[in-house]
Amino acid sequence: MSMLLIAIFSLNRAILLEALLNSVTKNLLSDDGLVSIKVLYGSTDEKFEEGYHILKVKIKDNRIEFIRKELGKYQTDLSLLLRPRNFWYYLKYPFFRVTAKIYNFKELLEKMLKESNSSCVSFFTDDSLILEKIKITPEILSLVNADPEQNSFSLRHGLNIRNNPSSIKSYKGFYSWKFDELYNDSHWSYRFSIDGHIYNTKFILSFIKRILYVNPNSFEGVVCQYAKIKNKLSQGYCLSNSVLAGFEVNRVQTAFANNNLDIDNAMLNDFFLKGFQLNYIFDKENVKDFRPKLINIQLSSPSETINLL
C-alpha cells in the first residue's frame, strides 16, 4: 500500500510537465513503493499529444502513470444540480453547460481516488517545481489523517513565505496555523489548493463527489468555497521552509482569468518536439512567495540556449 498519491494535472504543456516531473524524480524522496504519481493530462491537437508521447518515453520513474482525459466525454450528473450552490454555478458560468468542450476530468479524478489504496492525496499542476529534497514520511501523513475533515499539509507554505500569520506555531517538528483566520494575505487563508497540499483521500473523495466542477480551476475554486461554507479543512501544517514553487508561464484554460506571462504555448511545444527543455531561472536561495519572481525562462538543447525573458 502506498502512503501518498500525487495527482498532477496537465493540459497541452508537456514541456512544463517535464520540468516538474524531473524535479519530482530528483527531489521527492520516500521509501520504495510508498508514493505513487498519476498524471491526468489532455491535449487539444496532434502536436500537443505528440509532446506527451515523447515525454512518456523519456520519463524513467516507474512511480509515474499517465492517464489521458477525453474532450467531449463529460456528462453533467443532474443530481448535482439539486444542490442549490451547484445549480447557481451551473447557471452563472457557461463553461459548466457546454459539455462538448469539457473533458471527463471529474469522472477520471474521482475514479482515480476511489481506486487508490493511498491514505492521502496531493494535487499538483504542471507549472510547479519541487525546489529541494523532501521525504514524505508517516509523520507528515499522520498529521493529515489525525483529523481528515480539517487537516491538510502544505508543501508550498513555510516560514520563508511572506505574510505568514502571527499565530503560526511550532507543532511536533512542523508548523501549524488556522486557515479560517483573517490575514492580509489570502495565500494563508485559502483552504483548498491544487498546489501541493496533502489531504486524506477518503475524505476528499466523499467531499468532492457532491460538488460540480469540470476542470482543475473550477475544482480548486469551487471546492475551496464549499470548504469554507461547510467549515472543513481549517487546519494547515507545513515545513519550516516551502519546497514547492509555481510559475505562471501562460494560461491553458478559459474558465477563469489568472495572471501569467502569456508565453505562447504552441511555440513552447514546438521547441519541445525539437528536443528542447525548459528551465526556470530565479533566486532559489531567497524564495519569499509561492510564485517567486522569474529572472528568466530558458529553452535549452545540447547545442543551443534561448532566453524568453
C-alpha positions as CSV (number, residue, x, y, z in Angstrom):
1,M,0.0,0.0,0.0
2,S,1.3,3.4,-0.9
3,M,1.1,6.2,1.6
4,L,0.6,9.1,-0.8
5,L,-0.9,9.5,-4.3
6,I,0.2,12.6,-6.2
7,A,-2.2,13.6,-8.9
8,I,-0.7,16.0,-11.4
9,F,-3.0,18.0,-13.8
10,S,-1.7,19.0,-17.3
11,L,-3.1,20.3,-20.5
12,N,-1.1,20.9,-23.7
13,R,2.1,21.6,-21.6
14,A,4.4,18.6,-21.9
15,I,7.5,20.8,-21.7
16,L,6.3,22.3,-18.3
17,L,5.3,18.9,-17.1
18,E,8.8,17.5,-17.9
19,A,10.3,20.2,-15.7
20,L,8.0,19.3,-12.8
21,L,8.5,15.5,-13.2
22,N,12.3,15.9,-13.3
23,S,12.1,17.8,-10.0
24,V,9.8,15.1,-8.6
25,T,12.2,12.3,-9.6
26,K,15.2,14.2,-8.2
27,N,13.8,15.7,-5.0
28,L,10.7,13.7,-3.8
29,L,12.0,11.0,-1.6
30,S,10.2,8.2,0.1
31,D,10.6,4.5,1.0
32,D,10.1,2.2,-2.0
33,G,6.5,2.0,-3.1
34,L,5.1,4.5,-0.7
35,V,4.5,7.3,-3.2
36,S,2.6,6.8,-6.5
37,I,2.2,9.5,-9.1
38,K,-0.6,9.8,-11.7
39,V,-0.6,12.4,-14.4
40,L,-4.1,13.4,-15.6
41,Y,-3.5,15.1,-18.9
42,G,-5.2,16.3,-22.0
43,S,-4.3,17.6,-25.5
44,T,-6.2,19.6,-28.0
45,D,-4.4,18.6,-31.2
46,E,-2.0,16.0,-32.5
47,K,1.2,18.1,-31.9
48,F,0.4,18.6,-28.2
49,E,-0.4,14.8,-28.0
50,E,3.0,14.1,-29.7
51,G,4.6,16.1,-26.9
52,Y,3.1,13.9,-24.2
53,H,4.1,10.8,-26.2
54,I,7.7,11.9,-26.3
55,L,7.6,12.7,-22.6
56,K,6.2,9.3,-21.7
57,V,9.2,7.7,-23.4
58,K,11.7,10.0,-21.7
59,I,10.4,9.6,-18.2
60,K,12.1,6.7,-16.4
61,D,10.5,6.9,-13.0
62,N,8.3,3.8,-12.5
63,R,6.1,5.5,-9.9
64,I,4.6,7.7,-12.7
65,E,1.5,6.7,-14.6
66,F,-0.2,8.8,-17.4
67,I,-4.0,8.9,-17.7
68,R,-5.4,10.7,-20.7
69,K,-8.7,12.7,-20.4
70,E,-11.0,12.9,-23.4
71,L,-12.7,16.1,-24.7
72,G,-16.5,15.9,-25.0
73,K,-16.8,12.8,-22.8
74,Y,-18.3,14.7,-19.8
75,Q,-22.0,14.5,-18.9
76,T,-23.4,16.6,-16.1
77,D,-24.8,14.4,-13.3
78,L,-28.2,16.1,-12.9
79,S,-28.5,15.0,-9.3
80,L,-25.7,17.5,-8.6
81,L,-27.9,20.3,-9.7
82,L,-30.3,19.6,-6.8
83,R,-27.8,21.2,-4.6
84,P,-28.5,25.0,-4.7
85,R,-24.9,26.2,-4.9
86,N,-24.1,23.7,-7.7
87,F,-27.2,24.9,-9.6
88,W,-26.1,28.5,-9.1
89,Y,-22.7,27.8,-10.6
90,Y,-24.3,25.9,-13.4
91,L,-26.5,28.9,-14.4
92,K,-23.8,31.6,-13.8
93,Y,-20.9,30.1,-15.7
94,P,-21.4,28.9,-19.3
95,F,-18.4,26.6,-19.3
96,F,-20.3,24.2,-16.9
97,R,-23.0,23.8,-19.6
98,V,-21.2,23.4,-22.9
99,T,-20.4,19.7,-22.4
100,A,-18.9,19.3,-25.9
101,K,-16.0,21.5,-24.7
102,I,-15.5,19.7,-21.4
103,Y,-13.0,16.9,-20.6
104,N,-14.1,14.0,-18.4
105,F,-11.8,15.4,-15.7
106,K,-14.3,14.9,-12.8
107,E,-15.1,11.3,-13.7
108,L,-11.4,10.3,-14.1
109,L,-10.2,12.1,-11.0
110,E,-12.9,10.6,-8.7
111,K,-12.3,7.1,-10.3
112,M,-8.6,7.6,-9.5
113,L,-9.3,8.4,-5.9
114,K,-11.8,5.6,-5.5
115,E,-9.3,3.0,-6.8
116,S,-6.3,4.4,-4.9
117,N,-5.0,2.4,-1.9
118,S,-3.2,5.5,-0.7
119,S,-4.4,7.1,2.6
120,C,-3.5,10.6,1.4
121,V,-3.5,12.5,-1.9
122,S,-1.8,15.7,-3.1
123,F,-2.7,17.7,-6.2
124,F,-0.2,19.4,-8.4
125,T,-0.4,21.5,-11.6
126,D,2.2,21.2,-14.3
127,D,3.5,24.7,-13.9
128,S,5.2,24.0,-10.5
129,L,8.5,22.7,-9.3
130,I,9.9,20.9,-6.2
131,L,12.8,23.0,-5.2
132,E,14.7,20.8,-2.8
133,K,14.8,17.3,-1.4
134,I,11.8,16.4,0.7
135,K,11.0,13.0,2.1
136,I,7.4,12.0,2.6
137,T,7.2,10.4,6.0
138,P,4.5,8.7,8.1
139,E,4.7,11.6,10.5
140,I,3.6,14.1,7.8
141,L,0.7,11.9,6.8
142,S,-0.3,11.1,10.3
143,L,-1.0,14.8,10.9
144,V,-3.5,14.8,8.0
145,N,-5.1,11.5,9.0
146,A,-5.5,12.6,12.6
147,D,-8.4,14.8,11.6
148,P,-9.2,14.1,7.9
149,E,-12.0,16.7,7.7
150,Q,-9.9,19.6,8.9
151,N,-6.2,18.9,8.5
152,S,-4.0,19.3,5.4
153,F,-0.2,19.5,4.9
154,S,1.2,22.1,2.5
155,L,4.4,21.8,0.6
156,R,4.1,25.4,-0.7
157,H,4.0,27.1,2.7
158,G,6.8,27.7,5.2
159,L,8.2,30.4,7.4
160,N,10.1,31.8,4.5
161,I,6.8,32.7,2.7
162,R,5.9,36.4,3.3
163,N,2.9,37.4,5.5
164,N,2.8,34.3,7.5
165,P,0.3,34.7,10.3
166,S,1.4,35.8,13.8
167,S,-0.5,32.8,15.2
168,I,1.6,30.2,13.4
169,K,3.3,27.9,15.9
170,S,5.7,25.0,16.1
171,Y,4.0,21.6,16.3
172,K,5.8,18.3,16.6
173,G,8.7,19.4,14.3
174,F,6.3,21.2,11.9
175,Y,4.3,24.4,11.9
176,S,0.6,24.9,12.1
177,W,-2.0,27.6,11.6
178,K,-5.7,28.1,11.0
179,F,-6.9,28.9,7.5
180,D,-10.1,30.4,8.8
181,E,-8.4,33.4,10.5
182,L,-8.3,36.7,8.6
183,Y,-4.9,37.6,7.2
184,N,-3.6,40.4,5.0
185,D,-2.5,37.7,2.5
186,S,-5.2,35.3,1.3
187,H,-2.4,32.8,0.5
188,W,-2.5,31.8,4.2
189,S,-6.3,31.6,4.4
190,Y,-7.1,29.6,1.2
191,R,-8.4,26.3,2.5
192,F,-8.2,24.1,-0.6
193,S,-5.4,24.2,-3.2
194,I,-4.1,22.0,-6.1
195,D,-0.6,23.4,-5.5
196,G,1.0,20.7,-3.3
197,H,-1.4,20.3,-0.4
198,I,-1.8,16.9,1.1
199,Y,-5.3,15.6,2.1
200,N,-7.0,12.5,3.4
201,T,-8.1,10.5,0.3
202,K,-11.3,9.1,1.6
203,F,-12.5,12.5,2.9
204,I,-11.6,14.4,-0.2
205,L,-13.4,11.9,-2.4
206,S,-16.6,11.9,-0.3
207,F,-16.5,15.7,-0.2
208,I,-15.9,16.4,-3.9
209,K,-18.4,13.8,-5.3
210,R,-21.2,16.1,-4.3
211,I,-19.6,19.2,-5.9
212,L,-20.0,20.5,-9.5
213,Y,-16.6,21.1,-11.2
214,V,-15.3,20.3,-14.7
215,N,-11.6,21.3,-14.7
216,P,-8.7,21.9,-12.4
217,N,-9.5,25.6,-12.0
218,S,-13.2,25.1,-11.1
219,F,-12.1,22.1,-9.0
220,E,-9.9,24.3,-6.8
221,G,-12.2,27.4,-6.7
222,V,-15.5,25.6,-6.0
223,V,-14.1,23.1,-3.5
224,C,-12.4,25.9,-1.6
225,Q,-15.7,27.8,-1.4
226,Y,-17.6,24.7,-0.2
227,A,-14.8,24.0,2.4
228,K,-15.3,27.5,3.8
229,I,-19.1,27.2,3.8
230,K,-19.1,23.8,5.4
231,N,-16.2,24.7,7.8
232,K,-13.9,22.0,6.6
233,L,-10.1,22.0,6.0
234,S,-9.5,24.7,8.5
235,Q,-6.1,23.5,9.9
236,G,-2.9,23.7,8.0
237,Y,0.6,22.3,8.6
238,C,3.9,22.9,6.8
239,L,7.6,22.5,7.0
240,S,9.9,25.3,8.2
241,N,10.7,26.2,4.5
242,S,8.5,25.8,1.5
243,V,9.6,23.1,-1.0
244,L,7.2,23.9,-3.9
245,A,7.1,26.9,-6.2
246,G,4.7,27.8,-9.1
247,F,5.3,29.7,-12.3
248,E,2.6,31.5,-14.3
249,V,4.0,30.9,-17.7
250,N,0.8,31.0,-19.7
251,R,-2.9,30.1,-19.4
252,V,-4.3,27.0,-21.0
253,Q,-7.9,27.3,-19.6
254,T,-10.5,29.9,-20.3
255,A,-12.8,29.3,-17.3
256,F,-11.1,31.8,-15.1
257,A,-8.6,34.6,-15.7
258,N,-5.2,34.3,-14.0
259,N,-2.0,36.3,-14.1
260,N,0.5,34.9,-16.5
261,L,3.5,35.8,-18.7
262,D,1.5,34.9,-21.9
263,I,4.3,32.9,-23.4
264,D,2.9,31.2,-26.5
265,N,2.1,27.6,-25.6
266,A,2.3,26.2,-29.2
267,M,5.7,27.8,-29.6
268,L,6.9,26.0,-26.4
269,N,5.6,22.7,-27.6
270,D,7.3,23.1,-31.0
271,F,10.6,23.6,-29.2
272,F,9.9,20.5,-27.0
273,L,9.3,18.4,-30.1
274,K,12.7,19.6,-31.3
275,G,14.4,18.3,-28.2
276,F,14.5,21.5,-26.0
277,Q,13.9,21.5,-22.2
278,L,12.5,24.4,-20.2
279,N,14.4,25.9,-17.2
280,Y,13.1,28.5,-14.7
281,I,15.8,31.0,-13.6
282,F,15.1,32.6,-10.2
283,D,16.8,33.2,-6.9
284,K,16.4,29.8,-5.3
285,E,18.1,31.0,-2.1
286,N,15.6,33.8,-1.4
287,V,12.1,32.4,-2.1
288,K,9.5,34.5,-0.3
289,D,6.4,33.7,-2.4
290,F,4.9,30.6,-3.8
291,R,5.3,32.2,-7.2
292,P,8.9,33.6,-7.0
293,K,9.9,36.4,-9.4
294,L,11.5,34.9,-12.5
295,I,14.8,36.2,-13.7
296,N,14.5,34.3,-17.0
297,I,12.9,31.3,-18.7
298,Q,15.3,29.4,-20.8
299,L,14.8,26.8,-23.6
300,S,17.9,24.6,-23.8
301,S,19.2,21.9,-26.1
302,P,22.6,20.3,-26.3
303,S,23.6,22.9,-28.9
304,E,21.6,26.0,-28.1
305,T,20.1,28.1,-25.3
306,I,17.2,30.6,-25.9
307,N,16.2,33.2,-23.4
308,L,12.5,34.0,-23.3
309,L,12.5,36.9,-20.8
